[in-house]
Amino acid sequence: MRWNPKNPGEHQYATDIKWAESNATIIADFYKNMKTEGKYFKYFVYKDDSKHLNK
Protein backbone atom coordinates (compact mmCIF):
# COMPACT_ATOMS: atom_id res chain seq x y z
CA MET A 1 0.00 0.00 0.00
CA ARG A 2 1.23 3.45 -0.82
CA TRP A 3 -0.06 6.38 1.16
CA ASN A 4 1.54 9.77 1.68
CA PRO A 5 -0.88 12.48 2.89
CA LYS A 6 1.71 15.25 2.43
CA ASN A 7 2.27 14.37 -1.22
CA PRO A 8 -0.64 12.17 -2.30
CA GLY A 9 0.03 12.18 -6.05
CA GLU A 10 -2.39 10.42 -8.34
CA HIS A 11 -3.41 6.85 -8.93
CA GLN A 12 -1.67 5.44 -5.87
CA TYR A 13 -3.61 2.40 -4.81
CA ALA A 14 -2.99 -1.16 -3.74
CA THR A 15 -2.27 -3.53 -6.58
CA ASP A 16 -1.32 -6.64 -4.60
CA ILE A 17 -4.28 -9.01 -4.55
CA LYS A 18 -2.73 -10.85 -1.58
CA TRP A 19 -2.04 -7.73 0.51
CA ALA A 20 -4.44 -8.67 3.32
CA GLU A 21 -3.26 -12.28 3.39
CA SER A 22 0.39 -11.23 3.57
CA ASN A 23 -0.26 -8.90 6.49
CA ALA A 24 -2.38 -11.48 8.31
CA THR A 25 0.46 -14.00 8.01
CA ILE A 26 2.95 -11.54 9.48
CA ILE A 27 0.63 -10.75 12.39
CA ALA A 28 -0.11 -14.45 13.00
CA ASP A 29 3.62 -15.21 13.10
CA PHE A 30 4.09 -12.36 15.57
CA TYR A 31 1.45 -13.80 17.90
CA LYS A 32 2.93 -17.30 17.51
CA ASN A 33 6.43 -16.07 18.45
CA MET A 34 5.00 -14.36 21.55
CA LYS A 35 3.14 -17.57 22.46
CA THR A 36 -0.19 -15.77 22.69
CA GLU A 37 -3.32 -15.40 20.63
CA GLY A 38 -5.65 -12.59 19.65
CA LYS A 39 -8.65 -12.52 21.95
CA TYR A 40 -10.81 -9.66 20.73
CA PHE A 41 -12.35 -9.67 17.30
CA LYS A 42 -14.95 -7.40 15.78
CA TYR A 43 -16.75 -8.50 12.68
CA PHE A 44 -19.86 -7.28 10.97
CA VAL A 45 -22.58 -9.40 9.40
CA TYR A 46 -25.64 -8.66 7.33
CA LYS A 47 -28.99 -9.03 9.05
CA ASP A 48 -29.98 -11.93 6.80
CA ASP A 49 -26.68 -13.82 7.04
CA SER A 50 -28.02 -17.03 8.59
CA LYS A 51 -24.53 -18.55 8.72
CA HIS A 52 -23.37 -16.03 11.34
CA LEU A 53 -26.54 -14.87 13.11
CA ASN A 54 -25.95 -16.76 16.37
CA LYS A 55 -22.29 -15.85 16.92
C-alpha positions as CSV (number, residue, x, y, z in Angstrom):
1,M,0.0,0.0,0.0
2,R,1.2,3.5,-0.8
3,W,-0.1,6.4,1.2
4,N,1.5,9.8,1.7
5,P,-0.9,12.5,2.9
6,K,1.7,15.3,2.4
7,N,2.3,14.4,-1.2
8,P,-0.6,12.2,-2.3
9,G,0.0,12.2,-6.0
10,E,-2.4,10.4,-8.3
11,H,-3.4,6.8,-8.9
12,Q,-1.7,5.4,-5.9
13,Y,-3.6,2.4,-4.8
14,A,-3.0,-1.2,-3.7
15,T,-2.3,-3.5,-6.6
16,D,-1.3,-6.6,-4.6
17,I,-4.3,-9.0,-4.5
18,K,-2.7,-10.9,-1.6
19,W,-2.0,-7.7,0.5
20,A,-4.4,-8.7,3.3
21,E,-3.3,-12.3,3.4
22,S,0.4,-11.2,3.6
23,N,-0.3,-8.9,6.5
24,A,-2.4,-11.5,8.3
25,T,0.5,-14.0,8.0
26,I,3.0,-11.5,9.5
27,I,0.6,-10.7,12.4
28,A,-0.1,-14.5,13.0
29,D,3.6,-15.2,13.1
30,F,4.1,-12.4,15.6
31,Y,1.5,-13.8,17.9
32,K,2.9,-17.3,17.5
33,N,6.4,-16.1,18.5
34,M,5.0,-14.4,21.5
35,K,3.1,-17.6,22.5
36,T,-0.2,-15.8,22.7
37,E,-3.3,-15.4,20.6
38,G,-5.7,-12.6,19.7
39,K,-8.7,-12.5,21.9
40,Y,-10.8,-9.7,20.7
41,F,-12.4,-9.7,17.3
42,K,-14.9,-7.4,15.8
43,Y,-16.8,-8.5,12.7
44,F,-19.9,-7.3,11.0
45,V,-22.6,-9.4,9.4
46,Y,-25.6,-8.7,7.3
47,K,-29.0,-9.0,9.1
48,D,-30.0,-11.9,6.8
49,D,-26.7,-13.8,7.0
50,S,-28.0,-17.0,8.6
51,K,-24.5,-18.5,8.7
52,H,-23.4,-16.0,11.3
53,L,-26.5,-14.9,13.1
54,N,-25.9,-16.8,16.4
55,K,-22.3,-15.8,16.9
